[in-house]
Every structure is written in C-alpha cells, then in structure tokens.
Amino acid sequence: MSLSSPDNALALLPGRAVLRASGAGPREQVAGEGWDGAMAGLRALLDKAHPRGAIHVVMSHHFARLLLLAPPPLRLNGAEMEGWIGGRLAELYGVEAAAWRAVWQDTPPGRPVPVAVMEAAQFDSLLGLFKEAGLRPGQVEPWFATAWNRQRRVMAGRSGWFALLEPGRIALARVEGRRPLTLRVAQGGPEPMKDLAALLTRESLHGGVTGQGELWLAAAGVEAPVSGNLAGCAIRPLLPAGAGVEGMLP
C-alpha cells in the first residue's frame, strides 16, 4: 500500500461517516446510531460531495473484528490465501464464519497474518451504495491496517506497543521487529486511558513482557496525552493532540 493519501477516503464509525473527497477537506456527518447511522451519514455526504473513482474505506473496530492468525505452512498466492483464511476461520468459529467477509494484510512468510472480518450483509450494503454513487472500493480495511501501514516506519524496528483509541474501542498490539506478535481489541469506557492502562498491564502479564518499551498511540475522537508514561511505557503520539475521528483517514 502506498503511503501517499488517496484522493477519496472514507471512515465509517457507529452513527457517523467522515469523507475526504478529491480536492476537499474532510467532512463529517452524524446520523442515527450503529451501522444504519453510518450508512445514512455516508449517503448524505455522497449527495453533497459527489466523489468519483476509487475510494479507500477505513472501518471502525466496532464494525471490523480483528484477528491475528498463525501463518500458513507455505507461501500462498492471493486466491490460495483467501481459501486458507476461509478454512481457518471456519475451523476456529464454525458456522458463524459463513456470515463474514474477510480482508487481510500481506505479510512475509512465517509471520502472523492480521485479518479483519465484517458482517457480510454490512459489507454488501456498502458495496451496493458505492455502486449507486458510481464509486469503486479501492481498499476496504480496518483502522488498524491503515494506521499500521502509515506508522510502522516510525517504530523503526523497536519493541513496544501499538495502540489505537476511537470512541468506545481500544486496539492494542505488541510489536517486536516491525511485526505485531499479539493483537487485542477491547471496549473503551468514559476513561479510555485507564482502560488502556489495564489492558497493557494484562497483556504484559499474559505475554511475560518485562521491558515495556514505548507506546505508540493514535487517538482519534478521544482525549489522550501526547507525552508521559502509561503502565511503564513512554507515550509516543502518532496523531496531534485533540485529533477528531478524521484522524482515522489515510
């Protein structure tokens, strides 16, 4: 994925949509609740902006479930990878996985594979709306994938934690050697930094991590410090202080 910003970019969160159309700044539309509210907000934005061409879609972690799968036994091409991931999801989650659409990150052989799954009905409704608007989805991925691709060079091979905060959700990955080793998503309450500290402590104990290192933190639509320490980790902000949910855009 290119590190340059796409001409058209969209972030979908519960009850809201944020669109940056070619040649314009980001616009946000709040409309209702949940997925239906996000779709209503998107319709309103498309009616105003009339974007054309490809669009990069960033999904809130409310809508995209994040998983980290053990790598396949050998290198696979795209079609083989799709089949392998579908098989692994069926093994792990049974009939529930039949109602999902999966997207994944290309990773070097032998490394864990980050996978995101969406409800098929939601995914199909999004594609249908794009078709009505004359748009084509250039990429649909969770915020974790977008942020990871843009920020992994900042981490420069160091060890630590990579955390994303959005309203109501926390994503946390343990990073070593430019790759995520563990990946967790949890609910965030009215004090997300306390929730993040608790998650950091729990994951450190679970993984036997003693030297915490740095905490690379991106907070979009959530108040978070840009310096200091949290659960023994030095905070390294990835977004400006006070960034809104438009910070989720690539």
PyRosetta script that sets phi, psi and omega in degrees:
from pyrosetta import init, pose_from_sequence

init()
pose = pose_from_sequence("MSLSSPDNALALLPGRAVLRASGAGPREQVAGEGWDGAMAGLRALLDKAHPRGAIHVVMSHHFARLLLLAPPPLRLNGAEMEGWIGGRLAELYGVEAAAWRAVWQDTPPGRPVPVAVMEAAQFDSLLGLFKEAGLRPGQVEPWFATAWNRQRRVMAGRSGWFALLEPGRIALARVEGRRPLTLRVAQGGPEPMKDLAALLTRESLHGGVTGQGELWLAAAGVEAPVSGNLAGCAIRPLLPAGAGVEGMLP")
pose.set_psi(1, 136.3)
pose.set_omega(1, 178.7)
pose.set_phi(2, -70.5)
pose.set_psi(2, 144.8)
pose.set_omega(2, 176.6)
pose.set_phi(3, -82.4)
pose.set_psi(3, -6.3)
pose.set_omega(3, 176.4)
pose.set_phi(4, -76.0)
pose.set_psi(4, 154.0)
pose.set_omega(4, -177.8)
pose.set_phi(5, -78.4)
pose.set_psi(5, 133.5)
pose.set_omega(5, 177.4)
pose.set_phi(6, -68.9)
pose.set_psi(6, 156.3)
pose.set_omega(6, -179.8)
pose.set_phi(7, -61.8)
pose.set_psi(7, -45.3)
pose.set_omega(7, 179.5)
pose.set_phi(8, -115.6)
pose.set_psi(8, 126.2)
pose.set_omega(8, -179.3)
pose.set_phi(9, -139.0)
pose.set_psi(9, 145.2)
pose.set_omega(9, -174.9)
pose.set_phi(10, -138.0)
pose.set_psi(10, 136.6)
pose.set_omega(10, 170.5)
pose.set_phi(11, -118.3)
pose.set_psi(11, 132.5)
pose.set_omega(11, 179.7)
pose.set_phi(12, -115.9)
pose.set_psi(12, 123.9)
pose.set_omega(12, 177.6)
pose.set_phi(13, -128.9)
pose.set_psi(13, 165.5)
pose.set_omega(13, 178.3)
pose.set_phi(14, -56.3)
pose.set_psi(14, 120.9)
pose.set_omega(14, 176.0)
pose.set_phi(15, 75.6)
pose.set_psi(15, 7.9)
pose.set_omega(15, -179.1)
pose.set_phi(16, -156.8)
pose.set_psi(16, 159.0)
pose.set_omega(16, 175.6)
pose.set_phi(17, -137.9)
pose.set_psi(17, 145.8)
pose.set_omega(17, 176.7)
pose.set_phi(18, -126.0)
pose.set_psi(18, 123.5)
pose.set_omega(18, -176.3)
pose.set_phi(19, -123.5)
pose.set_psi(19, 132.0)
pose.set_omega(19, 168.8)
pose.set_phi(20, -116.6)
pose.set_psi(20, 107.1)
pose.set_omega(20, 179.6)
pose.set_phi(21, -91.5)
pose.set_psi(21, 158.6)
pose.set_omega(21, -177.5)
pose.set_phi(22, -52.5)
pose.set_psi(22, 126.0)
pose.set_omega(22, 176.9)
pose.set_phi(23, 80.8)
pose.set_psi(23, 6.4)
pose.set_omega(23, -178.1)
pose.set_phi(24, -134.8)
pose.set_psi(24, 160.2)
pose.set_omega(24, 176.2)
pose.set_phi(25, -79.2)
pose.set_psi(25, 172.0)
pose.set_omega(25, -178.7)
pose.set_phi(26, -68.5)
pose.set_psi(26, 141.5)
pose.set_omega(26, 173.9)
pose.set_phi(27, -120.3)
pose.set_psi(27, 139.9)
pose.set_omega(27, 179.2)
pose.set_phi(28, -116.9)
pose.set_psi(28, 140.1)
pose.set_omega(28, 177.7)
pose.set_phi(29, -131.7)
pose.set_psi(29, 121.5)
pose.set_omega(29, 176.2)
pose.set_phi(30, -99.5)
pose.set_psi(30, 131.8)
pose.set_omega(30, -176.0)
pose.set_phi(31, -157.2)
pose.set_psi(31, 101.5)
pose.set_omega(31, 174.7)
pose.set_phi(32, 73.9)
pose.set_psi(32, -147.5)
pose.set_omega(32, -175.2)
pose.set_phi(33, -134.1)
pose.set_psi(33, 161.4)
pose.set_omega(33, 171.6)
pose.set_phi(34, 58.5)
pose.set_psi(34, -153.9)
pose.set_omega(34, -178.9)
pose.set_phi(35, -66.0)
pose.set_psi(35, -40.9)
pose.set_omega(35, 179.9)
pose.set_phi(36, -60.9)
pose.set_psi(36, -39.2)
pose.set_omega(36, 177.1)
pose.set_phi(37, -66.2)
pose.set_psi(37, -38.8)
pose.set_omega(37, 177.1)
pose.set_phi(38, -62.0)
pose.set_psi(38, -42.1)
pose.set_omega(38, 179.3)
pose.set_phi(39, -67.1)
pose.set_psi(39, -38.8)
pose.set_omega(39, 177.8)
pose.set_phi(40, -65.0)
pose.set_psi(40, -41.8)
pose.set_omega(40, 176.7)
pose.set_phi(41, -62.9)
pose.set_psi(41, -39.9)
pose.set_omega(41, 179.2)
pose.set_phi(42, -65.0)
pose.set_psi(42, -43.2)
pose.set_omega(42, 178.5)
pose.set_phi(43, -57.8)
pose.set_psi(43, -44.1)
pose.set_omega(43, -179.5)
pose.set_phi(44, -63.3)
pose.set_psi(44, -41.7)
pose.set_omega(44, 179.9)
pose.set_phi(45, -67.3)
pose.set_psi(45, -40.2)
pose.set_omega(45, 178.9)
pose.set_phi(46, -64.9)
pose.set_psi(46, -36.4)
pose.set_omega(46, 178.0)
pose.set_phi(47, -65.2)
pose.set_psi(47, -30.6)
pose.set_omega(47, -178.8)
pose.set_phi(48, -84.8)
pose.set_psi(48, -42.6)
pose.set_omega(48, -170.0)
pose.set_phi(49, -93.5)
pose.set_psi(49, -29.3)
pose.set_omega(49, -179.0)
pose.set_phi(50, 50.2)
pose.set_psi(50, 53.1)
pose.set_omega(50, 178.7)
pose.set_phi(51, -69.0)
pose.set_psi(51, 157.2)
pose.set_omega(51, 178.9)
pose.set_phi(52, -134.2)
pose.set_psi(52, 155.1)
pose.set_omega(52, 177.4)
pose.set_phi(53, 93.9)
pose.set_psi(53, -147.4)
pose.set_omega(53, -177.3)
pose.set_phi(54, -87.7)
pose.set_psi(54, 152.8)
pose.set_omega(54, 178.8)
pose.set_phi(55, -136.8)
pose.set_psi(55, 136.3)
pose.set_omega(55, 178.0)
pose.set_phi(56, -94.4)
pose.set_psi(56, 123.6)
pose.set_omega(56, -175.0)
pose.set_phi(57, -110.5)
pose.set_psi(57, 127.6)
pose.set_omega(57, 176.5)
pose.set_phi(58, -110.7)
pose.set_psi(58, 122.6)
pose.set_omega(58, -177.0)
pose.set_phi(59, -98.1)
pose.set_psi(59, 133.5)
pose.set_omega(59, 170.3)
pose.set_phi(60, -57.7)
pose.set_psi(60, 152.9)
pose.set_omega(60, 176.3)
pose.set_phi(61, -73.7)
pose.set_psi(61, -4.4)
pose.set_omega(61, 167.9)
pose.set_phi(62, -69.6)
pose.set_psi(62, -31.1)
pose.set_omega(62, -174.8)
pose.set_phi(63, -101.9)
pose.set_psi(63, -24.6)
pose.set_omega(63, -177.5)
pose.set_phi(64, -115.9)
pose.set_psi(64, 118.4)
pose.set_omega(64, 178.8)
pose.set_phi(65, -84.6)
pose.set_psi(65, 128.7)
pose.set_omega(65, -175.3)
pose.set_phi(66, -98.9)
pose.set_psi(66, 135.9)
pose.set_omega(66, 178.6)
pose.set_phi(67, -135.7)
pose.set_psi(67, 155.7)
pose.set_omega(67, 174.8)
pose.set_phi(68, -126.6)
pose.set_psi(68, 105.3)
pose.set_omega(68, -176.1)
pose.set_phi(69, -92.0)
pose.set_psi(69, 143.9)
pose.set_omega(69, 171.5)
pose.set_phi(70, -60.0)
pose.set_psi(70, 145.4)
pose.set_omega(70, -173.7)
pose.set_phi(71, -66.5)
pose.set_psi(71, 154.6)
pose.set_omega(71, 174.6)
pose.set_phi(72, -67.8)
pose.set_psi(72, 160.2)
pose.set_omega(72, -175.9)
pose.set_phi(73, -69.2)
pose.set_psi(73, -17.1)
pose.set_omega(73, 178.4)
pose.set_phi(74, -150.6)
pose.set_psi(74, 167.0)
pose.set_omega(74, -177.6)
pose.set_phi(75, -69.5)
pose.set_psi(75, 134.7)
pose.set_omega(75, -176.8)
pose.set_phi(76, -121.8)
pose.set_psi(76, 149.3)
pose.set_omega(76, 172.5)
pose.set_phi(77, -80.9)
pose.set_psi(77, -179.8)
pose.set_omega(77, -174.2)
pose.set_phi(78, -57.9)
pose.set_psi(78, -48.9)
pose.set_omega(78, -178.8)
pose.set_phi(79, -65.2)
pose.set_psi(79, -40.1)
pose.set_omega(79, 178.8)
pose.set_phi(80, -65.8)
pose.set_psi(80, -39.4)
pose.set_omega(80, 179.7)
pose.set_phi(81, -64.1)
pose.set_psi(81, -41.2)
pose.set_omega(81, 178.7)
pose.set_phi(82, -59.6)
pose.set_psi(82, -45.1)
pose.set_omega(82, 178.8)
pose.set_phi(83, -65.9)
pose.set_psi(83, -40.3)
pose.set_omega(83, 179.8)
pose.set_phi(84, -64.6)
pose.set_psi(84, -44.0)
pose.set_omega(84, 179.6)
pose.set_phi(85, -64.1)
pose.set_psi(85, -43.0)
pose.set_omega(85, 177.5)
pose.set_phi(86, -59.0)
pose.set_psi(86, -41.2)
pose.set_omega(86, 178.0)
pose.set_phi(87, -65.7)
pose.set_psi(87, -42.2)
pose.set_omega(87, 179.3)
pose.set_phi(88, -65.3)
pose.set_psi(88, -40.8)
pose.set_omega(88, 178.7)
pose.set_phi(89, -64.2)
pose.set_psi(89, -40.2)
pose.set_omega(89, 178.1)
pose.set_phi(90, -63.5)
pose.set_psi(90, -39.6)
pose.set_omega(90, 178.3)
pose.set_phi(91, -64.0)
pose.set_psi(91, -41.4)
pose.set_omega(91, -174.3)
pose.set_phi(92, -80.8)
pose.set_psi(92, -35.9)
pose.set_omega(92, -170.6)
pose.set_phi(93, -122.3)
pose.set_psi(93, -0.1)
pose.set_omega(93, 174.8)
pose.set_phi(94, 66.2)
pose.set_psi(94, -143.7)
pose.set_omega(94, -174.2)
pose.set_phi(95, -65.1)
pose.set_psi(95, -22.6)
pose.set_omega(95, 178.7)
pose.set_phi(96, -57.1)
pose.set_psi(96, -35.6)
pose.set_omega(96, -176.2)
pose.set_phi(97, -68.2)
pose.set_psi(97, -18.9)
pose.set_omega(97, -179.5)
pose.set_phi(98, -66.0)
pose.set_psi(98, -21.0)
pose.set_omega(98, -178.5)
pose.set_phi(99, -96.5)
pose.set_psi(99, 15.5)
pose.set_omega(99, -177.2)
pose.set_phi(100, -111.4)
pose.set_psi(100, 155.0)
pose.set_omega(100, 165.9)
pose.set_phi(101, -115.0)
pose.set_psi(101, 131.5)
pose.set_omega(101, -174.8)
pose.set_phi(102, -110.8)
pose.set_psi(102, 140.8)
pose.set_omega(102, 168.8)
pose.set_phi(103, -127.7)
pose.set_psi(103, 151.2)
pose.set_omega(103, -175.2)
pose.set_phi(104, -144.8)
pose.set_psi(104, 163.7)
pose.set_omega(104, 178.2)
pose.set_phi(105, -94.1)
pose.set_psi(105, 134.7)
pose.set_omega(105, 170.6)
pose.set_phi(106, -67.4)
pose.set_psi(106, 128.5)
pose.set_omega(106, -179.0)
pose.set_phi(107, -132.4)
pose.set_psi(107, 152.2)
pose.set_omega(107, 176.2)
pose.set_phi(108, -61.4)
pose.set_psi(108, 153.4)
pose.set_omega(108, 179.4)
pose.set_phi(109, -55.0)
pose.set_psi(109, 140.2)
pose.set_omega(109, 177.0)
pose.set_phi(110, 87.7)
pose.set_psi(110, -4.3)
pose.set_omega(110, -179.7)
pose.set_phi(111, -103.1)
pose.set_psi(111, 150.1)
pose.set_omega(111, 177.9)
pose.set_phi(112, -57.1)
pose.set_psi(112, 147.3)
pose.set_omega(112, -174.8)
pose.set_phi(113, -106.8)
pose.set_psi(113, 111.5)
pose.set_omega(113, 174.8)
pose.set_phi(114, -70.7)
pose.set_psi(114, 127.4)
pose.set_omega(114, -178.6)
pose.set_phi(115, -129.4)
pose.set_psi(115, 140.8)
pose.set_omega(115, 173.6)
pose.set_phi(116, -122.5)
pose.set_psi(116, 139.8)
pose.set_omega(116, 178.5)
pose.set_phi(117, -123.5)
pose.set_psi(117, 141.6)
pose.set_omega(117, 176.1)
pose.set_phi(118, -120.8)
pose.set_psi(118, 155.1)
pose.set_omega(118, 171.1)
pose.set_phi(119, -62.6)
pose.set_psi(119, 130.5)
pose.set_omega(119, -176.5)
pose.set_phi(120, -58.4)
pose.set_psi(120, -39.1)
pose.set_omega(120, -178.5)
pose.set_phi(121, -63.2)
pose.set_psi(121, -39.6)
pose.set_omega(121, 178.3)
pose.set_phi(122, -68.0)
pose.set_psi(122, -45.4)
pose.set_omega(122, 179.9)
pose.set_phi(123, -59.1)
pose.set_psi(123, -45.0)
pose.set_omega(123, -178.6)
pose.set_phi(124, -67.2)
pose.set_psi(124, -36.5)
pose.set_omega(124, 178.5)
pose.set_phi(125, -66.4)
pose.set_psi(125, -35.0)
pose.set_omega(125, 177.2)
pose.set_phi(126, -66.0)
pose.set_psi(126, -46.2)
pose.set_omega(126, 178.7)
pose.set_phi(127, -62.6)
pose.set_psi(127, -37.2)
pose.set_omega(127, 178.0)
pose.set_phi(128, -63.9)
pose.set_psi(128, -39.8)
pose.set_omega(128, 178.7)
pose.set_phi(129, -66.8)
pose.set_psi(129, -40.1)
pose.set_omega(129, 176.1)
pose.set_phi(130, -61.3)
pose.set_psi(130, -41.6)
pose.set_omega(130, -179.7)
pose.set_phi(131, -61.8)
pose.set_psi(131, -42.7)
pose.set_omega(131, 177.5)
pose.set_phi(132, -60.3)
pose.set_psi(132, -36.7)
pose.set_omega(132, -176.0)
pose.set_phi(133, -87.2)
pose.set_psi(133, -1.2)
pose.set_omega(133, -178.9)
pose.set_phi(134, 75.3)
pose.set_psi(134, 25.8)
pose.set_omega(134, 179.0)
pose.set_phi(135, -106.9)
pose.set_psi(135, 156.5)
pose.set_omega(135, 172.5)
pose.set_phi(136, -125.4)
pose.set_psi(136, 137.5)
pose.set_omega(136, -178.8)
pose.set_phi(137, -74.9)
pose.set_psi(137, 107.9)
pose.set_omega(137, 177.1)
pose.set_phi(138, -70.8)
pose.set_psi(138, -37.0)
pose.set_omega(138, 179.1)
pose.set_phi(139, -159.9)
pose.set_psi(139, 136.9)
pose.set_omega(139, 174.5)
pose.set_phi(140, -125.6)
pose.set_psi(140, 119.5)
pose.set_omega(140, -175.3)
pose.set_phi(141, -153.7)
pose.set_psi(141, 159.7)
pose.set_omega(141, 176.4)
pose.set_phi(142, -72.4)
pose.set_psi(142, 160.3)
pose.set_omega(142, 179.5)
pose.set_phi(143, -57.2)
pose.set_psi(143, -35.7)
pose.set_omega(143, 180.0)
pose.set_phi(144, -54.6)
pose.set_psi(144, -46.2)
pose.set_omega(144, -178.0)
pose.set_phi(145, -64.8)
pose.set_psi(145, -43.7)
pose.set_omega(145, 179.4)
pose.set_phi(146, -61.1)
pose.set_psi(146, -49.2)
pose.set_omega(146, -178.0)
pose.set_phi(147, -66.3)
pose.set_psi(147, -40.0)
pose.set_omega(147, -179.6)
pose.set_phi(148, -62.3)
pose.set_psi(148, -45.9)
pose.set_omega(148, -178.4)
pose.set_phi(149, -63.8)
pose.set_psi(149, -32.2)
pose.set_omega(149, -178.1)
pose.set_phi(150, -84.5)
pose.set_psi(150, -27.0)
pose.set_omega(150, -170.0)
pose.set_phi(151, -110.6)
pose.set_psi(151, -7.5)
pose.set_omega(151, -173.0)
pose.set_phi(152, -62.8)
pose.set_psi(152, -28.6)
pose.set_omega(152, 177.8)
pose.set_phi(153, -68.1)
pose.set_psi(153, -29.4)
pose.set_omega(153, 178.6)
pose.set_phi(154, -61.9)
pose.set_psi(154, -34.7)
pose.set_omega(154, -177.2)
pose.set_phi(155, -75.4)
pose.set_psi(155, -21.8)
pose.set_omega(155, 168.8)
pose.set_phi(156, 49.7)
pose.set_psi(156, 40.7)
pose.set_omega(156, 174.8)
pose.set_phi(157, 77.4)
pose.set_psi(157, 3.8)
pose.set_omega(157, 179.6)
pose.set_phi(158, -79.2)
pose.set_psi(158, 164.4)
pose.set_omega(158, 178.5)
pose.set_phi(159, -98.6)
pose.set_psi(159, 147.1)
pose.set_omega(159, 179.2)
pose.set_phi(160, 166.1)
pose.set_psi(160, -148.5)
pose.set_omega(160, -177.5)
pose.set_phi(161, -127.3)
pose.set_psi(161, 146.9)
pose.set_omega(161, 179.8)
pose.set_phi(162, -122.7)
pose.set_psi(162, 116.0)
pose.set_omega(162, -173.7)
pose.set_phi(163, -126.6)
pose.set_psi(163, 141.4)
pose.set_omega(163, 176.9)
pose.set_phi(164, -124.3)
pose.set_psi(164, 129.1)
pose.set_omega(164, 176.8)
pose.set_phi(165, -116.8)
pose.set_psi(165, 127.3)
pose.set_omega(165, 170.1)
pose.set_phi(166, -132.2)
pose.set_psi(166, 165.8)
pose.set_omega(166, -179.9)
pose.set_phi(167, -55.4)
pose.set_psi(167, 115.7)
pose.set_omega(167, 175.3)
pose.set_phi(168, 86.2)
pose.set_psi(168, -0.5)
pose.set_omega(168, -178.8)
pose.set_phi(169, -143.4)
pose.set_psi(169, 144.2)
pose.set_omega(169, 174.9)
pose.set_phi(170, -127.1)
pose.set_psi(170, 129.7)
pose.set_omega(170, 172.1)
pose.set_phi(171, -116.8)
pose.set_psi(171, 133.4)
pose.set_omega(171, -175.6)
pose.set_phi(172, -138.1)
pose.set_psi(172, 128.3)
pose.set_omega(172, 177.6)
pose.set_phi(173, -126.0)
pose.set_psi(173, 139.5)
pose.set_omega(173, 169.7)
pose.set_phi(174, -86.1)
pose.set_psi(174, 127.0)
pose.set_omega(174, -173.9)
pose.set_phi(175, -116.5)
pose.set_psi(175, 129.6)
pose.set_omega(175, 173.2)
pose.set_phi(176, -143.9)
pose.set_psi(176, 130.0)
pose.set_omega(176, 178.1)
pose.set_phi(177, 60.4)
pose.set_psi(177, 41.5)
pose.set_omega(177, 177.2)
pose.set_phi(178, 64.7)
pose.set_psi(178, 25.6)
pose.set_omega(178, 176.8)
pose.set_phi(179, -143.8)
pose.set_psi(179, 147.0)
pose.set_omega(179, 176.3)
pose.set_phi(180, -79.1)
pose.set_psi(180, 130.9)
pose.set_omega(180, 178.4)
pose.set_phi(181, -98.6)
pose.set_psi(181, -32.6)
pose.set_omega(181, 175.3)
pose.set_phi(182, -135.4)
pose.set_psi(182, 157.2)
pose.set_omega(182, -178.4)
pose.set_phi(183, -148.8)
pose.set_psi(183, 123.7)
pose.set_omega(183, -179.6)
pose.set_phi(184, -132.3)
pose.set_psi(184, 144.9)
pose.set_omega(184, 173.1)
pose.set_phi(185, -125.7)
pose.set_psi(185, 132.5)
pose.set_omega(185, -178.0)
pose.set_phi(186, -136.5)
pose.set_psi(186, 162.1)
pose.set_omega(186, 174.9)
pose.set_phi(187, -71.5)
pose.set_psi(187, 146.1)
pose.set_omega(187, 174.7)
pose.set_phi(188, -113.7)
pose.set_psi(188, 135.2)
pose.set_omega(188, -179.3)
pose.set_phi(189, -99.6)
pose.set_psi(189, -157.0)
pose.set_omega(189, -178.8)
pose.set_phi(190, -68.9)
pose.set_psi(190, -16.2)
pose.set_omega(190, 176.9)
pose.set_phi(191, -123.2)
pose.set_psi(191, 76.1)
pose.set_omega(191, -172.4)
pose.set_phi(192, -62.5)
pose.set_psi(192, -30.0)
pose.set_omega(192, 180.0)
pose.set_phi(193, -68.2)
pose.set_psi(193, -35.5)
pose.set_omega(193, 175.0)
pose.set_phi(194, -66.2)
pose.set_psi(194, -39.9)
pose.set_omega(194, 178.0)
pose.set_phi(195, -64.4)
pose.set_psi(195, -40.0)
pose.set_omega(195, 178.7)
pose.set_phi(196, -65.7)
pose.set_psi(196, -41.7)
pose.set_omega(196, 178.9)
pose.set_phi(197, -60.5)
pose.set_psi(197, -42.2)
pose.set_omega(197, 178.8)
pose.set_phi(198, -64.9)
pose.set_psi(198, -40.5)
pose.set_omega(198, 179.1)
pose.set_phi(199, -66.4)
pose.set_psi(199, -41.2)
pose.set_omega(199, 176.9)
pose.set_phi(200, -59.0)
pose.set_psi(200, -46.3)
pose.set_omega(200, -179.5)
pose.set_phi(201, -62.8)
pose.set_psi(201, -44.8)
pose.set_omega(201, -179.0)
pose.set_phi(202, -63.9)
pose.set_psi(202, -44.8)
pose.set_omega(202, -179.1)
pose.set_phi(203, -68.3)
pose.set_psi(203, -33.9)
pose.set_omega(203, 177.3)
pose.set_phi(204, -64.7)
pose.set_psi(204, -44.5)
pose.set_omega(204, 178.9)
pose.set_phi(205, -65.8)
pose.set_psi(205, -42.2)
pose.set_omega(205, -178.7)
pose.set_phi(206, -64.1)
pose.set_psi(206, -38.1)
pose.set_omega(206, -178.1)
pose.set_phi(207, -92.8)
pose.set_psi(207, 0.0)
pose.set_omega(207, -178.9)
pose.set_phi(208, 66.0)
pose.set_psi(208, 32.9)
pose.set_omega(208, -178.7)
pose.set_phi(209, -83.8)
pose.set_psi(209, 124.9)
pose.set_omega(209, 179.2)
pose.set_phi(210, -106.6)
pose.set_psi(210, -48.3)
pose.set_omega(210, 176.2)
pose.set_phi(211, -86.8)
pose.set_psi(211, 103.1)
pose.set_omega(211, -170.9)
pose.set_phi(212, -67.6)
pose.set_psi(212, -42.9)
pose.set_omega(212, -177.7)
pose.set_phi(213, 78.1)
pose.set_psi(213, -146.3)
pose.set_omega(213, -174.2)
pose.set_phi(214, -99.5)
pose.set_psi(214, 158.4)
pose.set_omega(214, 176.2)
pose.set_phi(215, -119.2)
pose.set_psi(215, 103.4)
pose.set_omega(215, 176.1)
pose.set_phi(216, -83.6)
pose.set_psi(216, 117.3)
pose.set_omega(216, -167.9)
pose.set_phi(217, -123.4)
pose.set_psi(217, 125.6)
pose.set_omega(217, 172.3)
pose.set_phi(218, -116.4)
pose.set_psi(218, 118.2)
pose.set_omega(218, -180.0)
pose.set_phi(219, -118.7)
pose.set_psi(219, 117.3)
pose.set_omega(219, -178.7)
pose.set_phi(220, -119.1)
pose.set_psi(220, 115.1)
pose.set_omega(220, -178.4)
pose.set_phi(221, 77.4)
pose.set_psi(221, 12.7)
pose.set_omega(221, -178.4)
pose.set_phi(222, -135.9)
pose.set_psi(222, 135.1)
pose.set_omega(222, 177.5)
pose.set_phi(223, -72.2)
pose.set_psi(223, 129.7)
pose.set_omega(223, -179.8)
pose.set_phi(224, -151.0)
pose.set_psi(224, 148.3)
pose.set_omega(224, 178.6)
pose.set_phi(225, -70.8)
pose.set_psi(225, 156.8)
pose.set_omega(225, 178.3)
pose.set_phi(226, -109.9)
pose.set_psi(226, 8.9)
pose.set_omega(226, 177.2)
pose.set_phi(227, -158.2)
pose.set_psi(227, 178.0)
pose.set_omega(227, 179.2)
pose.set_phi(228, 96.2)
pose.set_psi(228, -163.1)
pose.set_omega(228, -177.4)
pose.set_phi(229, -129.4)
pose.set_psi(229, 152.9)
pose.set_omega(229, 176.4)
pose.set_phi(230, -142.1)
pose.set_psi(230, 121.2)
pose.set_omega(230, 179.9)
pose.set_phi(231, 50.4)
pose.set_psi(231, 39.8)
pose.set_omega(231, 177.7)
pose.set_phi(232, 83.7)
pose.set_psi(232, 5.4)
pose.set_omega(232, -178.8)
pose.set_phi(233, -110.3)
pose.set_psi(233, 139.1)
pose.set_omega(233, 175.7)
pose.set_phi(234, -79.2)
pose.set_psi(234, 123.7)
pose.set_omega(234, -176.9)
pose.set_phi(235, -76.0)
pose.set_psi(235, 129.9)
pose.set_omega(235, 175.3)
pose.set_phi(236, -123.6)
pose.set_psi(236, 101.4)
pose.set_omega(236, -175.3)
pose.set_phi(237, -69.8)
pose.set_psi(237, 141.9)
pose.set_omega(237, 177.5)
pose.set_phi(238, -107.8)
pose.set_psi(238, -11.6)
pose.set_omega(238, 176.1)
pose.set_phi(239, -129.2)
pose.set_psi(239, 155.2)
pose.set_omega(239, 178.1)
pose.set_phi(240, -62.7)
pose.set_psi(240, 155.5)
pose.set_omega(240, 176.4)
pose.set_phi(241, -58.7)
pose.set_psi(241, 137.0)
pose.set_omega(241, 177.9)
pose.set_phi(242, 76.5)
pose.set_psi(242, 14.2)
pose.set_omega(242, -179.9)
pose.set_phi(243, -60.9)
pose.set_psi(243, 135.2)
pose.set_omega(243, 176.2)
pose.set_phi(244, -83.8)
pose.set_psi(244, -171.8)
pose.set_omega(244, -178.0)
pose.set_phi(245, -67.9)
pose.set_psi(245, -13.4)
pose.set_omega(245, 173.6)
pose.set_phi(246, -63.2)
pose.set_psi(246, -16.9)
pose.set_omega(246, 175.8)
pose.set_phi(247, -64.8)
pose.set_psi(247, -12.6)
pose.set_omega(247, 177.0)
pose.set_phi(248, -79.3)
pose.set_psi(248, -15.3)
pose.set_omega(248, -178.3)
pose.set_phi(249, -70.3)
pose.set_psi(249, 146.9)
pose.set_omega(249, 177.8)
pose.set_phi(250, -72.5)
pose.dump_pdb("model.pdb")
